[in-house]
Amino acid sequence: MEPMEIIICVASAVLTLVVGFAAGIVYRKRIAESKIGTAEGQAAKIVDEARKAGEQRKKELLLEAKEEVLRNKNEADREIKERRNEVSRLEKRAIQKEENLDRKIENLERKEESLESKLKEAEQKKAELDKLKEEEIAILEKCAGMTGEEAKQILFQRYEEEAKHSASIRMAEIEAELKENAENKARDLITGAIQRIAANHVTEATVSVVALPNDDMKGRLIGREGRNIRTIETLTGVDLIIDDTPEAITLSSFDPMRREIARLTIEKLMSDGRIHPARIEETVEKSRKEVEATIKSEGEQAVLSCGIHSMNSELIRLLGRLKFRTSYGQNVLKHSVEVSFIAGMIADELGIDPMLARRAGLLHDIGKALNHEVEGSHTQIGADIAKKYRENKDVIHAIEAHHNDVEPQTLVAVIVQAADAVSAARPGARRENLESYIKRLQKLEEIANSYNGVEKSFAIQAGRELRLMVKPEVVNDENMAFIAHDIARKIEAEMEYPGQIKIHVIRESRAVEYAK
């Protein structure tokens, strides 16, 4: 092939390549433009859809907002309506109470007017009776031909002679009776000596002190913003006194059981190290169960120490509760055990069943285990408990008679009453020193003796009862209630004393004669 042909061929090939390359570029450009157009269309479509979705979402949000506003408005309206109704109810109750108070005041005024009129009428009748009495005496003196004083002298002389004769006969009878009762008198002396064996008990306090490992523990017991101490006080019912006393805090409560639960709780919390409200609640519950177990154990120990068998388990548990009960500072369980021992010894000396006396002595104050929870005196509550658990009828009677609420009818009841007096009334058993104890009794009798018509007065039952003997010729049956009321008010105004004092007024007229 010639050179020219080769050049043409090469040129043709180059031209073909150039044309093909140019055609490829044009084709790719068209494809790219087509894709760009498609992408722009899709982008516009997506934007349009997004705009529509945004508008739809906007409408939904606006609708939800309107519904929320409407719901809040309805709730607010309902709350306002409830508060208005509550205010209306309170106003009605206040108006009703005011009306009731007005009616009561009117009734009291009417009763007071009625009482005043009755008092005036009674005074008038008394004056009339006095006048009639004077007239009758004048008529009798006129009929008898002598004055009242002359008649009295004649009667006195006659009765004086008869009295001397009767006295001489009675003296001989008394001497014979004393000889016959010499053995009983000796036994009485022995029972009086039993008082000397009664041991003094340390009086109970209303506070307990808990030792701390360090003063930092005070802050942990108080807790953040006082939440720990508030939780302890709320769950136990005990006041925690945290002061500057080094490494110690004080628990204050009138209830020893609450103080014991609080003490165990704090000791467990300090030992565990975790002190927060939830842990405190759990620990208080554990401590309460431990105290319940202690109550059962103490009751069983008391029954065992007194040598008593076959007692109901619930009675044993109630006896255990007395460990955490005090009366004028004296632990009631220790007092009951002591009364049981003394009653048993007295009964043994008098030839009476000592087991029965010890049982009655141990249970005589069982009502104090529940008298904060049940209405009524502890004697009646104790008798009801004993009846419920089918105790011996003599034990039940001794329980209800040991404070003379009913008249003692059995020797066991009298023995328990005496043993209770030995244990409870002796100096040192309760939170009073001997001097204040004697002064209080003397003051009671002094107040009673200051009233006209009072012949004798006796402060008994450690000053819990004041018995008055009045002169029957000075004080009649109607005036007895007024004297008791006036003495009670004067004692309240002038004296300070634990518990309450029973005022017992006795008026007795006797006429004794012997047929020979």
Disulfide bonds with the S-S distance in Angstrom:
none
